Structures are given as structure tokens and as C-alpha cells.
């Protein structure tokens, strides 16, 4: 389905919308930064937390989608198996992302888990090469810097415990799974609206996480009120509010700028975990985390420079700003 020509998106914030846009960015960064600390705080199995955040998000989106997008659901189910398959596979990849990254927050520090899962753009670049696309020299430089930063950051955990190392590895796998999810979503959204795609994707993800939780014999209910509050905070914050506000900002700020702003989640999550949970970042890991953030920023800038920015206001379009 062809899209209309992209409308240029301003790279600077207009004066009349400055305060509103800056405020939206601040709220969005805080919302997504709260994800890892809330997961670490929740006294429930990581897979179960991941299940409930997706299941409750489907509940919030499903009613709207069923009323406003019923005809699209019917068309997709009856006559568009290819794009339906992409939606389902994206949900499976999202389940793999949450199934690895969410437990990593309980095994390693919030700072390390958030930084390592933020390598998603690097994996995205490698997938692009696998698909036959070329990468700029800046992107390859960013990948190299990110790898060095990841090695330095995870190396600091070898002196802490094998548990922390396992958490680091799970966070890296979570970043890879997030990249696969985004690549599949890119294929699905060619013909599927954001609302329908998100509802199917989150639904499949929640179903697979529920199966995994039951298979491991994990309790699905019976948690303390504080844990349920943390889960609701994840749904309202990172799952709905954070991503929605980033999409709002995309109407006024270039997508490249928004992608870089999303990297503020790394220090944001570390700061929240330090103040709220008392998790001070390990000094030995700080240089690696800094290099990792710099490398990801270079990858994002290098992979988008020179490409037209899609208009998020066009029908069925969406820019995925992450899946934490």
C-alpha cells in the first residue's frame, strides 16, 4: 500500500510550541526511565510482570480497536495472511525481548540492564545488512564503540557475581530480540494500522509469556498491593504514556532527534534506581556505560542521516521509539 510523500518534519522546535514540546519530552523520558526501576521493585516473577504489563495494555487498547478498527481486523484475518503473520511473529519477538530483559533487571544492576538493552539500534543495523542494505561509515564506527562499551560494562560484573554476568547477557539478548521485533513490525505496518498491529502484537506477546510463566509454575496473582501498583505504573508509564508522548513529539521534532533523546533513558533509569532503590552504579562499569550510550547515539545518527523522515501523521504510519 503506497504512502503519500513524506512531509518534512522540522528539526527545531518552534517558539510557539517550545514549552509544550519540552514538557512532553521530559515526561516521556521519565516515563520510559521508570520501567527498569519499577520492574526491580515489583515483588513478582519477572515473566509474570512482563505478562501483566502486556495483557493490561491489550485491555486498554482492545476495546478501542474493536470499535474503531473492526473492519480492518476482519480484512486482515480473512485475506491478508502475510501481514497477519508479521504481526504474530513480531509479538513472539516482543515476548522474547520481555522474557529476557525483564529478568535481567533482577540479576544485574538497573543501570547495566538498561544500557545493554539500549544496544537495540546496533542489532538493527546488523539486521539491515543481512537484508542487503548498506550502512554508513559512521554507523560502523558507532557499532565498534558500542561493542567496546558493552565489553567494558559487562567486564565490571565478572568481579561481582556470575548472576550479574547472566543478567548482562540476558539484557544484550533482549536488545537483539527488540531489534527483530522492530524489523518485523516494519514489515507489518506497511499495510496494518498502528492500533491493530499493537493490539495483535501485545496480545500474542502476553499469551506466550503466560504459557512460559505457567510452564515454570510461576504464580500469576496473589501479589502485594505495592507490586500491583508497580505493574500498573509500567502499563501507564513506559507502555502507554512514554511511547505516546514520544509519538506526539515526533510531530514537531525530527525522528533522529527523538531517537537520541530516548537514550536519556539510560542515565534516567540509573538515577531513579540510585535515588529510589539505593542502586548506585558500579564505578568500574561507568566508562563502559558511557561509551555504550555514545556508540548507540552514533549508530542512530549515522543510520538516519540523509534519509527522509517519515510523517507520523500519515495513515498507518508509526515510528517505533523502543519497547521498554
ABEGO torsion letter per residue (X at the ends): XBBBBBBBBBABBBAAAAAAAAAAAAAAAAAAAAAAAAAAABBBBAAAAAAAAAAAAAAAAAAAAAAAAAAAAAAAAAABAAAAAAAAAAAAAAAAAAAAAAAAAAABBAAAAAAAAAAAAAAAAAAAAAAGBBBBAAAAAAAAAAAAAAAAAAAAAAAABAAAAAAAAAAAAAAAAAAAAAAAAAAAAAABBAAAAAAAAAAAAAAAAAAAAAAAGBBABGBBAAAAAAAAAAAABAAAAAAAAAAAAAAABBAAAAAAAAAAAAAAAAAAAAAAAGBBBBAAAAAAAAAAAAAAAAAAAAAABGBBBBBAABBGBBBBAEAX
